[in-house]
């Protein structure tokens, strides 16, 4: 039975029970738990250094009011990186290739930044819909355009993450299938294809980390406009 290349993006089901909840909770088990000892192991020290550096760079452009989001954004970053990286392993499922999951993360967080701006500084938040010095005849058109661009933001967050990961997984599967088919026919070409597959896998590891960082970075930029 020939399977479609898109079957790898179907949510796995076991005895009628969707396993996406299991795929979302397992990454947290892989993180080393902090201890009360003064001296930690190398893995925990590296993890703490990474979280500290990332949080410092993320909170740098924000005023102190936005620093309350540091734990949430750092946790989201680790969560997305874990899901994206684990999805590159064989016989695994990548939940972040599901648009519904990414939109479920993007919409509430984007809406929270908008509501914070409306509550704390409504004049400035509404002022973003109309650039200063706009000619009077263009005011209604620009308000409509800026409102549409505001509501497109969560869609762009979710679609960007989904599209990049889906495209990478499809490319890896296509090239791996080509290498497998070419091995008995043209071994030299199959070896070159395998080398390309290895390089593409390294690229996908970088994309998995970069897309998680971009997702959280854009959320911090939306927060910066409203705090």
N, C-alpha and C positions, 0 to 999 in steps of 0.2 A: 504494500500500500504506500503510495507516494504521499508524503506530508508536505504541506505548504511551508515556505520559509517563515511565514508569519505565525505558525503554530507555536513557536517558542515564546511568543508574547501572550499566549493564553494563560489565564490564571489557573494554576494546578488545583485539581479537586481530588480528594480521597474519600471514598464512600459517601459522596454527596456533600462533603464538607470542604469549603474553600480553604486553601492553605496559605492564602495571602497574609492572613493574620499571623501565622507562624513565621512567614518570611519577614514580617515587619518587627517581630519581637526577638528573633534569634540574634541579630547583630549586637544587641546590648549585652548578651552573655559573653561576647568575645572581648569586651573591654576589661582590662585589669581593674580591680576594685581598689580604691585608695585605702591606705592603712594609717594607723596612728603613729607608726614608727617614724623617727627622724630620718633614717636611711631607707630608701626604697630601692627596688630593683631597677635595672636599666630601662626596661620597657615602660614602667610607670613614670620614670623621670622624663623619658622622651615624650610620652603622651602629655604630661603636664607642661613641658616646655612648648610643645606645639600648640596646645590650647591657649597658653598664655600669650605667645607671639601673635597668634591669629586674632585673639580678642583685643589685644593692644592695637593692632593695625585697623581692625574693624571699628573700634570705638574712637579712633583718633579724630576723625572729622566731626563727631557728634558732641553736642554740649552735654553737661552732666545729667540733664533730664533724660537723655536717651541711653545712659549707661545702665538703666534698669533692665534693658533688653539684652545685656551681655550674655547672661546664662542661657536665655532662650535661643539666641542666634548661634552661640557656640555649640549648643546641643544639637540644633538643627543641622549645622555644618557636619558634625561627626556622624550624625544619623544618615545623611544623604551620601557622604563619602563611603560609609560602610555598605549601604545598599548597592551603590554603583559598583564598588569593587568586588563584592561577593557575587554580583550578577555576571562577572567575567569568568567565573569558575565553570567548569563543565557540569552539565546536568543540574544547573541551578536556575532559579527564576528571579528576574529583576523587577521588583515592584514599581520602580521609578520609570519603567517604560509604559506604565498605565497612565493615561491622561487624567483619569478620574482621581487617582491618588495625588498627582501633582497639583491639580486644581484644588483638591481638598486641603493641601498645604498652603497654596498661594493665596486663595481668596480670603480665608479668615485673617491671615497675617497682614495682607494688604489692606483689608477693611479696618483692622485695628489701627494701622498707621493713619488712615484717613479720619477715623473717629477721634483719635487723639488730637489731630490737628484742628478738627472742628470744635472740640471741647476747649482746648487750651488757647488757641489763637485763631478764632473763626475768620477774622478780617484778613489775616495773611494767607490762610488756607484758601479762602475764596478768591483772594487776589491773584493766585496762581492761574486762575482760569482766564485772566485778562492781562496780557503784558502791558507794561507802562508805556504811554505814548502812542497807543493804538488810534488810528484815525476813526472818527465817529461812524462812518458807514460800515466799517469792518468789525465793529464791536459784536454784533449778533453772530456773525459767521465765526469769529475767533472763539467766542464762548462755546459754541457748539463743537468746534474742532478740539478745543482743550478738554471739554467734558468727555468726548469720545476717547481721546488719548488717555484720560485718567482711568476710564473703565476698561481700557484694553490692557492695562498694565498687568493684572493678574493672569489674563489669558496669555500674554507674552511670556510670563514667568513659567507657566505650566507647559506651554507648547515648546518653548526652547529646550527645556530639560528632556521632555519626551522625545522630540525629534532628533536631538543629538545622540541620545543613547540608542534609540531604535535604529538610526542609520548606521551607527557603529556595529551593532550586533548583526545587522543584515550583511554588512560588508564582510565581517569575519566569517559568517556562515557561507557566503557565496565563495570566498577565496578558499576556505577549507574544503568545500565540496569540489571545487575545481582541482585542487591539489590531489585529493583522493581519487578523482576520476583519471587524472593525467599520470598517476604513478605507474600503472602497468603499460601505458602507451608511450609516454615520453618522460622518462625518469629525470632528465636534465631540466626540462621545463617544470616538472613537479617540484624539484628541489628549489628552483628559483621562486616558484609560487609559495612554497613553504617559508622561504626566507621573507618574502613580502608579508606573509601572514604573521610571522613573528614580529616584524617591525610595526605592522598595523595593531597588533595586540599591545605593544608598548605605547603606541599613540592612544589607544583606547583607555589605557590605565591613566594617562595624563588627562584625557578628556573627562573621565569619570571624576577626577578630583577637581578639575577646572570648572566643570558645570555645577558641581555642588557649591564651590566658592562663588561663582557668578550669581547663583540663586540667592545666597545669603547676602552678598554684596549689594545687589539691587534692592533687596528688602531694607538694608541699612540706609541706602540712599533715599528711598521713599520715606523712611523714618526721619531722616535728617531734614526733609522739607517740612515736617509737621511737629517738630519739637523745638 
